[in-house]
Amino acid sequence: MSVNVVKCLLSQAIRNFASQEQHLENSYQNMKKLRELKSHLEFQEEAIERRVEEMDSLQDQLTTLQR
């Protein structure tokens, strides 16, 4: 193998490595965003559950008043 071929292969390997590094960083950032989204969705789920419980309680009160 000539020196030029080796340099070319090395150069390509370096570019590939840099590209993979960027893909990993993008994946990491996406995972952080997904984790934050998950947290927001869990908070909304809890709020909805509380409202459903309040509705059940109000329904019970209304039924009691109608008797």
Predicted model as a PDB file, atoms N, CA, C, CB and O in Angstrom, pLDDT in the B-factor column:
MODEL        1                                                                  
ATOM      1  N   MET A   1       0.846  -1.179   0.000  1.00 75.00           N  
ATOM      2  CA  MET A   1       0.000   0.000   0.000  1.00 75.00           C  
ATOM      3  C   MET A   1       0.886   1.234   0.000  1.00 75.00           C  
ATOM      4  CB  MET A   1      -0.960   0.003   1.217  1.00 75.00           C  
ATOM      5  O   MET A   1       1.877   1.310   0.726  1.00 75.00           O  
ATOM      6  N   SER A   2       0.516   2.176  -0.812  1.00 90.00           N  
ATOM      7  CA  SER A   2       1.316   3.397  -0.859  1.00 90.00           C  
ATOM      8  C   SER A   2       0.931   4.307   0.301  1.00 90.00           C  
ATOM      9  CB  SER A   2       1.129   4.130  -2.211  1.00 90.00           C  
ATOM     10  O   SER A   2      -0.105   4.137   0.945  1.00 90.00           O  
ATOM     11  N   VAL A   3       1.785   5.253   0.534  1.00 90.00           N  
ATOM     12  CA  VAL A   3       1.564   6.206   1.624  1.00 90.00           C  
ATOM     13  C   VAL A   3       0.299   7.028   1.354  1.00 90.00           C  
ATOM     14  CB  VAL A   3       2.793   7.142   1.793  1.00 90.00           C  
ATOM     15  O   VAL A   3      -0.451   7.335   2.281  1.00 90.00           O  
ATOM     16  N   ASN A   4       0.064   7.378   0.105  1.00 91.00           N  
ATOM     17  CA  ASN A   4      -1.126   8.160  -0.233  1.00 91.00           C  
ATOM     18  C   ASN A   4      -2.409   7.391   0.051  1.00 91.00           C  
ATOM     19  CB  ASN A   4      -1.086   8.570  -1.697  1.00 91.00           C  
ATOM     20  O   ASN A   4      -3.384   7.975   0.525  1.00 91.00           O  
ATOM     21  N   VAL A   5      -2.424   6.108  -0.227  1.00 91.00           N  
ATOM     22  CA  VAL A   5      -3.599   5.276   0.039  1.00 91.00           C  
ATOM     23  C   VAL A   5      -3.851   5.211   1.537  1.00 91.00           C  
ATOM     24  CB  VAL A   5      -3.415   3.853  -0.542  1.00 91.00           C  
ATOM     25  O   VAL A   5      -4.989   5.317   1.995  1.00 91.00           O  
ATOM     26  N   VAL A   6      -2.773   5.034   2.290  1.00 92.00           N  
ATOM     27  CA  VAL A   6      -2.898   4.962   3.750  1.00 92.00           C  
ATOM     28  C   VAL A   6      -3.418   6.288   4.290  1.00 92.00           C  
ATOM     29  CB  VAL A   6      -1.539   4.607   4.406  1.00 92.00           C  
ATOM     30  O   VAL A   6      -4.286   6.305   5.163  1.00 92.00           O  
ATOM     31  N   LYS A   7      -2.890   7.402   3.776  1.00 91.00           N  
ATOM     32  CA  LYS A   7      -3.357   8.721   4.219  1.00 91.00           C  
ATOM     33  C   LYS A   7      -4.833   8.911   3.887  1.00 91.00           C  
ATOM     34  CB  LYS A   7      -2.520   9.837   3.568  1.00 91.00           C  
ATOM     35  O   LYS A   7      -5.600   9.440   4.691  1.00 91.00           O  
ATOM     36  N   CYS A   8      -5.210   8.479   2.707  1.00 92.00           N  
ATOM     37  CA  CYS A   8      -6.609   8.603   2.290  1.00 92.00           C  
ATOM     38  C   CYS A   8      -7.520   7.774   3.192  1.00 92.00           C  
ATOM     39  CB  CYS A   8      -6.775   8.165   0.823  1.00 92.00           C  
ATOM     40  O   CYS A   8      -8.576   8.244   3.615  1.00 92.00           O  
ATOM     41  N   LEU A   9      -7.112   6.549   3.484  1.00 94.00           N  
ATOM     42  CA  LEU A   9      -7.905   5.684   4.367  1.00 94.00           C  
ATOM     43  C   LEU A   9      -7.995   6.258   5.772  1.00 94.00           C  
ATOM     44  CB  LEU A   9      -7.304   4.279   4.418  1.00 94.00           C  
ATOM     45  O   LEU A   9      -9.049   6.229   6.406  1.00 94.00           O  
ATOM     46  N   LEU A  10      -6.875   6.778   6.244  1.00 92.00           N  
ATOM     47  CA  LEU A  10      -6.856   7.388   7.573  1.00 92.00           C  
ATOM     48  C   LEU A  10      -7.762   8.618   7.617  1.00 92.00           C  
ATOM     49  CB  LEU A  10      -5.419   7.771   7.969  1.00 92.00           C  
ATOM     50  O   LEU A  10      -8.499   8.823   8.581  1.00 92.00           O  
ATOM     51  N   SER A  11      -7.699   9.415   6.584  1.00 93.00           N  
ATOM     52  CA  SER A  11      -8.536  10.607   6.504  1.00 93.00           C  
ATOM     53  C   SER A  11     -10.014  10.225   6.516  1.00 93.00           C  
ATOM     54  CB  SER A  11      -8.204  11.415   5.238  1.00 93.00           C  
ATOM     55  O   SER A  11     -10.819  10.853   7.204  1.00 93.00           O  
ATOM     56  N   GLN A  12     -10.359   9.208   5.762  1.00 93.00           N  
ATOM     57  CA  GLN A  12     -11.748   8.737   5.731  1.00 93.00           C  
ATOM     58  C   GLN A  12     -12.178   8.203   7.092  1.00 93.00           C  
ATOM     59  CB  GLN A  12     -11.921   7.649   4.663  1.00 93.00           C  
ATOM     60  O   GLN A  12     -13.300   8.454   7.532  1.00 93.00           O  
ATOM     61  N   ALA A  13     -11.305   7.479   7.749  1.00 93.00           N  
ATOM     62  CA  ALA A  13     -11.610   6.938   9.077  1.00 93.00           C  
ATOM     63  C   ALA A  13     -11.853   8.065  10.081  1.00 93.00           C  
ATOM     64  CB  ALA A  13     -10.463   6.032   9.566  1.00 93.00           C  
ATOM     65  O   ALA A  13     -12.747   7.978  10.923  1.00 93.00           O  
ATOM     66  N   ILE A  14     -11.057   9.107   9.981  1.00 91.00           N  
ATOM     67  CA  ILE A  14     -11.218  10.253  10.888  1.00 91.00           C  
ATOM     68  C   ILE A  14     -12.557  10.939  10.636  1.00 91.00           C  
ATOM     69  CB  ILE A  14     -10.054  11.266  10.710  1.00 91.00           C  
ATOM     70  O   ILE A  14     -13.259  11.293  11.583  1.00 91.00           O  
ATOM     71  N   ARG A  15     -12.916  11.130   9.357  1.00 91.00           N  
ATOM     72  CA  ARG A  15     -14.204  11.753   9.035  1.00 91.00           C  
ATOM     73  C   ARG A  15     -15.357  10.884   9.540  1.00 91.00           C  
ATOM     74  CB  ARG A  15     -14.333  11.982   7.509  1.00 91.00           C  
ATOM     75  O   ARG A  15     -16.332  11.398  10.087  1.00 91.00           O  
ATOM     76  N   ASN A  16     -15.243   9.583   9.357  1.00 92.00           N  
ATOM     77  CA  ASN A  16     -16.287   8.672   9.840  1.00 92.00           C  
ATOM     78  C   ASN A  16     -16.426   8.744  11.355  1.00 92.00           C  
ATOM     79  CB  ASN A  16     -15.979   7.234   9.413  1.00 92.00           C  
ATOM     80  O   ASN A  16     -17.536   8.755  11.887  1.00 92.00           O  
ATOM     81  N   PHE A  17     -15.296   8.791  12.038  1.00 90.00           N  
ATOM     82  CA  PHE A  17     -15.323   8.877  13.495  1.00 90.00           C  
ATOM     83  C   PHE A  17     -15.993  10.169  13.947  1.00 90.00           C  
ATOM     84  CB  PHE A  17     -13.904   8.789  14.065  1.00 90.00           C  
ATOM     85  O   PHE A  17     -16.820  10.157  14.858  1.00 90.00           O  
ATOM     86  N   ALA A  18     -15.637  11.277  13.314  1.00 90.00           N  
ATOM     87  CA  ALA A  18     -16.228  12.573  13.667  1.00 90.00           C  
ATOM     88  C   ALA A  18     -17.735  12.553  13.396  1.00 90.00           C  
ATOM     89  CB  ALA A  18     -15.549  13.724  12.869  1.00 90.00           C  
ATOM     90  O   ALA A  18     -18.516  13.095  14.178  1.00 90.00           O  
ATOM     91  N   SER A  19     -18.130  11.941  12.311  1.00 91.00           N  
ATOM     92  CA  SER A  19     -19.548  11.848  11.984  1.00 91.00           C  
ATOM     93  C   SER A  19     -20.287  11.026  13.037  1.00 91.00           C  
ATOM     94  CB  SER A  19     -19.740  11.230  10.590  1.00 91.00           C  
ATOM     95  O   SER A  19     -21.366  11.417  13.482  1.00 91.00           O  
ATOM     96  N   GLN A  20     -19.726   9.910  13.432  1.00 94.00           N  
ATOM     97  CA  GLN A  20     -20.351   9.067  14.452  1.00 94.00           C  
ATOM     98  C   GLN A  20     -20.449   9.803  15.780  1.00 94.00           C  
ATOM     99  CB  GLN A  20     -19.562   7.766  14.630  1.00 94.00           C  
ATOM    100  O   GLN A  20     -21.439   9.673  16.500  1.00 94.00           O  
ATOM    101  N   GLU A  21     -19.426  10.571  16.096  1.00 92.00           N  
ATOM    102  CA  GLU A  21     -19.434  11.333  17.337  1.00 92.00           C  
ATOM    103  C   GLU A  21     -20.595  12.332  17.341  1.00 92.00           C  
ATOM    104  CB  GLU A  21     -18.089  12.065  17.529  1.00 92.00           C  
ATOM    105  O   GLU A  21     -21.267  12.509  18.357  1.00 92.00           O  
ATOM    106  N   GLN A  22     -20.823  12.980  16.198  1.00 92.00           N  
ATOM    107  CA  GLN A  22     -21.933  13.932  16.093  1.00 92.00           C  
ATOM    108  C   GLN A  22     -23.285  13.221  16.214  1.00 92.00           C  
ATOM    109  CB  GLN A  22     -21.856  14.697  14.759  1.00 92.00           C  
ATOM    110  O   GLN A  22     -24.205  13.729  16.855  1.00 92.00           O  
ATOM    111  N   HIS A  23     -23.395  12.058  15.601  1.00 95.00           N  
ATOM    112  CA  HIS A  23     -24.638  11.286  15.708  1.00 95.00           C  
ATOM    113  C   HIS A  23     -24.909  10.886  17.162  1.00 95.00           C  
ATOM    114  CB  HIS A  23     -24.568  10.027  14.815  1.00 95.00           C  
ATOM    115  O   HIS A  23     -26.049  10.930  17.625  1.00 95.00           O  
ATOM    116  N   LEU A  24     -23.864  10.502  17.863  1.00 96.00           N  
ATOM    117  CA  LEU A  24     -24.029  10.146  19.278  1.00 96.00           C  
ATOM    118  C   LEU A  24     -24.481  11.350  20.098  1.00 96.00           C  
ATOM    119  CB  LEU A  24     -22.717   9.588  19.848  1.00 96.00           C  
ATOM    120  O   LEU A  24     -25.347  11.227  20.964  1.00 96.00           O  
ATOM    121  N   GLU A  25     -23.901  12.501  19.825  1.00 95.00           N  
ATOM    122  CA  GLU A  25     -24.291  13.720  20.545  1.00 95.00           C  
ATOM    123  C   GLU A  25     -25.750  14.059  20.246  1.00 95.00           C  
ATOM    124  CB  GLU A  25     -23.370  14.909  20.157  1.00 95.00           C  
ATOM    125  O   GLU A  25     -26.498  14.420  21.155  1.00 95.00           O  
ATOM    126  N   ASN A  26     -26.161  13.947  18.988  1.00 96.00           N  
ATOM    127  CA  ASN A  26     -27.554  14.217  18.634  1.00 96.00           C  
ATOM    128  C   ASN A  26     -28.497  13.245  19.342  1.00 96.00           C  
ATOM    129  CB  ASN A  26     -27.747  14.127  17.114  1.00 96.00           C  
ATOM    130  O   ASN A  26     -29.556  13.643  19.828  1.00 96.00           O  
ATOM    131  N   SER A  27     -28.116  11.991  19.396  1.00 97.00           N  
ATOM    132  CA  SER A  27     -28.939  10.988  20.075  1.00 97.00           C  
ATOM    133  C   SER A  27     -29.054  11.305  21.560  1.00 97.00           C  
ATOM    134  CB  SER A  27     -28.352   9.579  19.877  1.00 97.00           C  
ATOM    135  O   SER A  27     -30.128  11.178  22.148  1.00 97.00           O  
ATOM    136  N   TYR A  28     -27.952  11.715  22.156  1.00 98.00           N  
ATOM    137  CA  TYR A  28     -27.952  12.075  23.575  1.00 98.00           C  
ATOM    138  C   TYR A  28     -28.900  13.249  23.824  1.00 98.00           C  
ATOM    139  CB  TYR A  28     -26.519  12.429  24.048  1.00 98.00           C  
ATOM    140  O   TYR A  28     -29.683  13.226  24.773  1.00 98.00           O  
ATOM    141  N   GLN A  29     -28.830  14.275  22.969  1.00 98.00           N  
ATOM    142  CA  GLN A  29     -29.713  15.435  23.127  1.00 98.00           C  
ATOM    143  C   GLN A  29     -31.175  15.035  22.948  1.00 98.00           C  
ATOM    144  CB  GLN A  29     -29.339  16.537  22.119  1.00 98.00           C  
ATOM    145  O   GLN A  29     -32.047  15.518  23.669  1.00 98.00           O  
ATOM    146  N   ASN A  30     -31.439  14.158  21.991  1.00 98.00           N  
ATOM    147  CA  ASN A  30     -32.818  13.687  21.788  1.00 98.00           C  
ATOM    148  C   ASN A  30     -33.313  12.910  23.003  1.00 98.00           C  
ATOM    149  CB  ASN A  30     -32.909  12.805  20.528  1.00 98.00           C  
ATOM    150  O   ASN A  30     -34.473  13.046  23.390  1.00 98.00           O  
ATOM    151  N   MET A  31     -32.458  12.108  23.602  1.00 98.00           N  
ATOM    152  CA  MET A  31     -32.851  11.360  24.801  1.00 98.00           C  
ATOM    153  C   MET A  31     -33.171  12.313  25.952  1.00 98.00           C  
ATOM    154  CB  MET A  31     -31.734  10.381  25.216  1.00 98.00           C  
ATOM    155  O   MET A  31     -34.113  12.077  26.709  1.00 98.00           O  
ATOM    156  N   LYS A  32     -32.402  13.375  26.085  1.00 98.00           N  
ATOM    157  CA  LYS A  32     -32.684  14.363  27.126  1.00 98.00           C  
ATOM    158  C   LYS A  32     -34.058  15.002  26.899  1.00 98.00           C  
ATOM    159  CB  LYS A  32     -31.582  15.450  27.153  1.00 98.00           C  
ATOM    160  O   LYS A  32     -34.829  15.188  27.841  1.00 98.00           O  
ATOM    161  N   LYS A  33     -34.352  15.332  25.652  1.00 98.00           N  
ATOM    162  CA  LYS A  33     -35.650  15.939  25.339  1.00 98.00           C  
ATOM    163  C   LYS A  33     -36.786  14.962  25.610  1.00 98.00           C  
ATOM    164  CB  LYS A  33     -35.691  16.399  23.874  1.00 98.00           C  
ATOM    165  O   LYS A  33     -37.833  15.351  26.129  1.00 98.00           O  
ATOM    166  N   LEU A  34     -36.581  13.693  25.260  1.00 98.00           N  
ATOM    167  CA  LEU A  34     -37.610  12.681  25.509  1.00 98.00           C  
ATOM    168  C   LEU A  34     -37.841  12.480  27.003  1.00 98.00           C  
ATOM    169  CB  LEU A  34     -37.217  11.352  24.859  1.00 98.00           C  
ATOM    170  O   LEU A  34     -38.977  12.295  27.440  1.00 98.00           O  
ATOM    171  N   ARG A  35     -36.771  12.517  27.781  1.00 98.00           N  
ATOM    172  CA  ARG A  35     -36.889  12.381  29.233  1.00 98.00           C  
ATOM    173  C   ARG A  35     -37.706  13.537  29.809  1.00 98.00           C  
ATOM    174  CB  ARG A  35     -35.491  12.330  29.891  1.00 98.00           C  
ATOM    175  O   ARG A  35     -38.541  13.336  30.691  1.00 98.00           O  
ATOM    176  N   GLU A  36     -37.462  14.743  29.306  1.00 98.00           N  
ATOM    177  CA  GLU A  36     -38.212  15.908  29.767  1.00 98.00           C  
ATOM    178  C   GLU A  36     -39.681  15.808  29.350  1.00 98.00           C  
ATOM    179  CB  GLU A  36     -37.588  17.200  29.215  1.00 98.00           C  
ATOM    180  O   GLU A  36     -40.575  16.122  30.136  1.00 98.00           O  
ATOM    181  N   LEU A  37     -39.922  15.380  28.135  1.00 98.00           N  
ATOM    182  CA  LEU A  37     -41.288  15.193  27.654  1.00 98.00           C  
ATOM    183  C   LEU A  37     -42.015  14.153  28.498  1.00 98.00           C  
ATOM    184  CB  LEU A  37     -41.288  14.774  26.176  1.00 98.00           C  
ATOM    185  O   LEU A  37     -43.180  14.338  28.851  1.00 98.00           O  
ATOM    186  N   LYS A  38     -41.331  13.067  28.817  1.00 98.00           N  
ATOM    187  CA  LYS A  38     -41.919  12.019  29.665  1.00 98.00           C  
ATOM    188  C   LYS A  38     -42.335  12.606  31.014  1.00 98.00           C  
ATOM    189  CB  LYS A  38     -40.913  10.851  29.873  1.00 98.00           C  
ATOM    190  O   LYS A  38     -43.415  12.312  31.526  1.00 98.00           O  
ATOM    191  N   SER A  39     -41.477  13.426  31.571  1.00 98.00           N  
ATOM    192  CA  SER A  39     -41.782  14.051  32.861  1.00 98.00           C  
ATOM    193  C   SER A  39     -43.022  14.937  32.761  1.00 98.00           C  
ATOM    194  CB  SER A  39     -40.583  14.875  33.354  1.00 98.00           C  
ATOM    195  O   SER A  39     -43.880  14.899  33.642  1.00 98.00           O  
ATOM    196  N   HIS A  40     -43.122  15.731  31.702  1.00 98.00           N  
ATOM    197  CA  HIS A  40     -44.294  16.590  31.519  1.00 98.00           C  
ATOM    198  C   HIS A  40     -45.566  15.758  31.336  1.00 98.00           C  
ATOM    199  CB  HIS A  40     -44.092  17.518  30.310  1.00 98.00           C  
ATOM    200  O   HIS A  40     -46.619  16.094  31.878  1.00 98.00           O  
ATOM    201  N   LEU A  41     -45.460  14.678  30.574  1.00 98.00           N  
ATOM    202  CA  LEU A  41     -46.633  13.832  30.351  1.00 98.00           C  
ATOM    203  C   LEU A  41     -47.081  13.155  31.640  1.00 98.00           C  
ATOM    204  CB  LEU A  41     -46.334  12.779  29.286  1.00 98.00           C  
ATOM    205  O   LEU A  41     -48.279  13.006  31.880  1.00 98.00           O  
ATOM    206  N   GLU A  42     -46.131  12.746  32.465  1.00 98.00           N  
ATOM    207  CA  GLU A  42     -46.488  12.135  33.755  1.00 98.00           C  
ATOM    208  C   GLU A  42     -47.194  13.154  34.645  1.00 98.00           C  
ATOM    209  CB  GLU A  42     -45.226  11.581  34.470  1.00 98.00           C  
ATOM    210  O   GLU A  42     -48.160  12.822  35.331  1.00 98.00           O  
ATOM    211  N   PHE A  43     -46.709  14.396  34.632  1.00 98.00           N  
ATOM    212  CA  PHE A  43     -47.349  15.445  35.421  1.00 98.00           C  
ATOM    213  C   PHE A  43     -48.786  15.665  34.944  1.00 98.00           C  
ATOM    214  CB  PHE A  43     -46.543  16.761  35.332  1.00 98.00           C  
ATOM    215  O   PHE A  43     -49.701  15.792  35.758  1.00 98.00           O  
ATOM    216  N   GLN A  44     -48.982  15.711  33.623  1.00 98.00           N  
ATOM    217  CA  GLN A  44     -50.325  15.896  33.077  1.00 98.00           C  
ATOM    218  C   GLN A  44     -51.225  14.709  33.416  1.00 98.00           C  
ATOM    219  CB  GLN A  44     -50.260  16.091  31.558  1.00 98.00           C  
ATOM    220  O   GLN A  44     -52.407  14.886  33.708  1.00 98.00           O  
ATOM    221  N   GLU A  45     -50.669  13.514  33.376  1.00 98.00           N  
ATOM    222  CA  GLU A  45     -51.452  12.325  33.724  1.00 98.00           C  
ATOM    223  C   GLU A  45     -51.933  12.411  35.171  1.00 98.00           C  
ATOM    224  CB  GLU A  45     -50.617  11.041  33.513  1.00 98.00           C  
ATOM    225  O   GLU A  45     -53.090  12.109  35.464  1.00 98.00           O  
ATOM    226  N   GLU A  46     -51.046  12.824  36.072  1.00 98.00           N  
ATOM    227  CA  GLU A  46     -51.425  12.953  37.480  1.00 98.00           C  
ATOM    228  C   GLU A  46     -52.515  14.006  37.651  1.00 98.00           C  
ATOM    229  CB  GLU A  46     -50.200  13.314  38.337  1.00 98.00           C  
ATOM    230  O   GLU A  46     -53.446  13.817  38.434  1.00 98.00           O  
ATOM    231  N   ALA A  47     -52.403  15.109  36.925  1.00 97.00           N  
ATOM    232  CA  ALA A  47     -53.418  16.172  37.021  1.00 97.00           C  
ATOM    233  C   ALA A  47     -54.768  15.656  36.532  1.00 97.00           C  
ATOM    234  CB  ALA A  47     -52.991  17.418  36.199  1.00 97.00           C  
ATOM    235  O   ALA A  47     -55.802  15.940  37.137  1.00 97.00           O  
ATOM    236  N   ILE A  48     -54.755  14.910  35.453  1.00 97.00           N  
ATOM    237  CA  ILE A  48     -56.006  14.347  34.920  1.00 97.00           C  
ATOM    238  C   ILE A  48     -56.615  13.367  35.917  1.00 97.00           C  
ATOM    239  CB  ILE A  48     -55.756  13.641  33.561  1.00 97.00           C  
ATOM    240  O   ILE A  48     -57.826  13.370  36.135  1.00 97.00           O  
ATOM    241  N   GLU A  49     -55.781  12.533  36.519  1.00 96.00           N  
ATOM    242  CA  GLU A  49     -56.279  11.567  37.508  1.00 96.00           C  
ATOM    243  C   GLU A  49     -56.918  12.287  38.690  1.00 96.00           C  
ATOM    244  CB  GLU A  49     -55.136  10.655  38.000  1.00 96.00           C  
ATOM    245  O   GLU A  49     -57.956  11.859  39.195  1.00 96.00           O  
ATOM    246  N   ARG A  50     -56.292  13.387  39.132  1.00 96.00           N  
ATOM    247  CA  ARG A  50     -56.876  14.158  40.247  1.00 96.00           C  
ATOM    248  C   ARG A  50     -58.240  14.723  39.856  1.00 96.00           C  
ATOM    249  CB  ARG A  50     -55.928  15.309  40.673  1.00 96.00           C  
ATOM    250  O   ARG A  50     -59.178  14.706  40.652  1.00 96.00           O  
ATOM    251  N   ARG A  51     -58.343  15.223  38.624  1.00 96.00           N  
ATOM    252  CA  ARG A  51     -59.616  15.792  38.162  1.00 96.00           C  
ATOM    253  C   ARG A  51     -60.688  14.714  38.054  1.00 96.00           C  
ATOM    254  CB  ARG A  51     -59.434  16.490  36.803  1.00 96.00           C  
ATOM    255  O   ARG A  51     -61.850  14.971  38.372  1.00 96.00           O  
ATOM    256  N   VAL A  52     -60.327  13.531  37.618  1.00 95.00           N  
ATOM    257  CA  VAL A  52     -61.290  12.429  37.535  1.00 95.00           C  
ATOM    258  C   VAL A  52     -61.795  12.079  38.928  1.00 95.00           C  
ATOM    259  CB  VAL A  52     -60.652  11.186  36.863  1.00 95.00           C  
ATOM    260  O   VAL A  52     -62.990  11.851  39.118  1.00 95.00           O  
ATOM    261  N   GLU A  53     -60.896  12.038  39.896  1.00 93.00           N  
ATOM    262  CA  GLU A  53     -61.306  11.751  41.275  1.00 93.00           C  
ATOM    263  C   GLU A  53     -62.239  12.837  41.790  1.00 93.00           C  
ATOM    264  CB  GLU A  53     -60.077  11.629  42.194  1.00 93.00           C  
ATOM    265  O   GLU A  53     -63.218  12.539  42.474  1.00 93.00           O  
ATOM    266  N   GLU A  54     -61.942  14.105  41.466  1.00 94.00           N  
ATOM    267  CA  GLU A  54     -62.811  15.203  41.876  1.00 94.00           C  
ATOM    268  C   GLU A  54     -64.185  15.072  41.220  1.00 94.00           C  
ATOM    269  CB  GLU A  54     -62.174  16.557  41.518  1.00 94.00           C  
ATOM    270  O   GLU A  54     -65.211  15.324  41.852  1.00 94.00           O  
ATOM    271  N   MET A  55     -64.191  14.678  39.956  1.00 94.00           N  
ATOM    272  CA  MET A  55     -65.463  14.496  39.246  1.00 94.00           C  
ATOM    273  C   MET A  55     -66.280  13.378  39.895  1.00 94.00           C  
ATOM    274  CB  MET A  55     -65.213  14.178  37.751  1.00 94.00           C  
ATOM    275  O   MET A  55     -67.495  13.503  40.053  1.00 94.00           O  
ATOM    276  N   ASP A  56     -65.614  12.292  40.269  1.00 89.00           N  
ATOM    277  CA  ASP A  56     -66.313  11.196  40.939  1.00 89.00           C  
ATOM    278  C   ASP A  56     -66.927  11.685  42.252  1.00 89.00           C  
ATOM    279  CB  ASP A  56     -65.349  10.012  41.201  1.00 89.00           C  
ATOM    280  O   ASP A  56     -68.066  11.355  42.581  1.00 89.00           O  
ATOM    281  N   SER A  57     -66.163  12.464  42.980  1.00 90.00           N  
ATOM    282  CA  SER A  57     -66.659  12.997  44.247  1.00 90.00           C  
ATOM    283  C   SER A  57     -67.850  13.931  44.010  1.00 90.00           C  
ATOM    284  CB  SER A  57     -65.534  13.743  44.994  1.00 90.00           C  
ATOM    285  O   SER A  57     -68.846  13.865  44.731  1.00 90.00           O  
ATOM    286  N   LEU A  58     -67.747  14.774  43.027  1.00 90.00           N  
ATOM    287  CA  LEU A  58     -68.855  15.676  42.715  1.00 90.00           C  
ATOM    288  C   LEU A  58     -70.085  14.902  42.259  1.00 90.00           C  
ATOM    289  CB  LEU A  58     -68.440  16.678  41.640  1.00 90.00           C  
ATOM    290  O   LEU A  58     -71.214  15.261  42.591  1.00 90.00           O  
ATOM    291  N   GLN A  59     -69.857  13.845  41.500  1.00 90.00           N  
ATOM    292  CA  GLN A  59     -70.979  13.025  41.046  1.00 90.00           C  
ATOM    293  C   GLN A  59     -71.677  12.389  42.250  1.00 90.00           C  
ATOM    294  CB  GLN A  59     -70.495  11.931  40.056  1.00 90.00           C  
ATOM    295  O   GLN A  59     -72.906  12.335  42.305  1.00 90.00           O  
ATOM    296  N   ASP A  60     -70.889  11.911  43.210  1.00 87.00           N  
ATOM    297  CA  ASP A  60     -71.457  11.332  44.431  1.00 87.00           C  
ATOM    298  C   ASP A  60     -72.263  12.380  45.193  1.00 87.00           C  
ATOM    299  CB  ASP A  60     -70.341  10.757  45.332  1.00 87.00           C  
ATOM    300  O   ASP A  60     -73.360  12.097  45.675  1.00 87.00           O  
ATOM    301  N   GLN A  61     -71.717  13.589  45.301  1.00 89.00           N  
ATOM    302  CA  GLN A  61     -72.421  14.652  46.000  1.00 89.00           C  
ATOM    303  C   GLN A  61     -73.733  15.005  45.294  1.00 89.00           C  
ATOM    304  CB  GLN A  61     -71.530  15.889  46.112  1.00 89.00           C  
ATOM    305  O   GLN A  61     -74.759  15.216  45.940  1.00 89.00           O  
ATOM    306  N   LEU A  62     -73.687  15.064  43.987  1.00 87.00           N  
ATOM    307  CA  LEU A  62     -74.879  15.378  43.216  1.00 87.00           C  
ATOM    308  C   LEU A  62     -75.938  14.305  43.377  1.00 87.00           C  
ATOM    309  CB  LEU A  62     -74.531  15.548  41.750  1.00 87.00           C  
ATOM    310  O   LEU A  62     -77.125  14.606  43.503  1.00 87.00           O  
ATOM    311  N   THR A  63     -75.508  13.057  43.373  1.00 89.00           N  
ATOM    312  CA  THR A  63     -76.449  11.952  43.558  1.00 89.00           C  
ATOM    313  C   THR A  63     -77.092  12.037  44.940  1.00 89.00           C  
ATOM    314  CB  THR A  63     -75.737  10.591  43.376  1.00 89.00           C  
ATOM    315  O   THR A  63     -78.290  11.796  45.093  1.00 89.00           O  
ATOM    316  N   THR A  64     -76.293  12.378  45.936  1.00 88.00           N  
ATOM    317  CA  THR A  64     -76.806  12.502  47.307  1.00 88.00           C  
ATOM    318  C   THR A  64     -77.826  13.648  47.370  1.00 88.00           C  
ATOM    319  CB  THR A  64     -75.636  12.749  48.321  1.00 88.00           C  
ATOM    320  O   THR A  64     -78.866  13.503  48.012  1.00 88.00           O  
ATOM    321  N   LEU A  65     -77.552  14.759  46.727  1.00 84.00           N  
ATOM    322  CA  LEU A  65     -78.458  15.906  46.753  1.00 84.00           C  
ATOM    323  C   LEU A  65     -79.767  15.599  46.032  1.00 84.00           C  
ATOM    324  CB  LEU A  65     -77.789  17.124  46.120  1.00 84.00           C  
ATOM    325  O   LEU A  65     -80.812  16.145  46.386  1.00 84.00           O  
ATOM    326  N   GLN A  66     -79.718  14.737  45.032  1.00 88.00           N  
ATOM    327  CA  GLN A  66     -80.923  14.437  44.245  1.00 88.00           C  
ATOM    328  C   GLN A  66     -81.861  13.492  44.969  1.00 88.00           C  
ATOM    329  CB  GLN A  66     -80.539  13.838  42.907  1.00 88.00           C  
ATOM    330  O   GLN A  66     -83.000  13.315  44.537  1.00 88.00           O  
ATOM    331  N   ARG A  67     -81.429  12.893  46.033  1.00 76.00           N  
ATOM    332  CA  ARG A  67     -82.294  11.937  46.759  1.00 76.00           C  
ATOM    333  C   ARG A  67     -83.340  12.612  47.568  1.00 76.00           C  
ATOM    334  CB  ARG A  67     -81.484  11.065  47.655  1.00 76.00           C  
ATOM    335  O   ARG A  67     -84.136  11.943  48.228  1.00 76.00           O  
TER     336      ARG A  67                                                      
ENDMDL                                                                          
END                                                                             
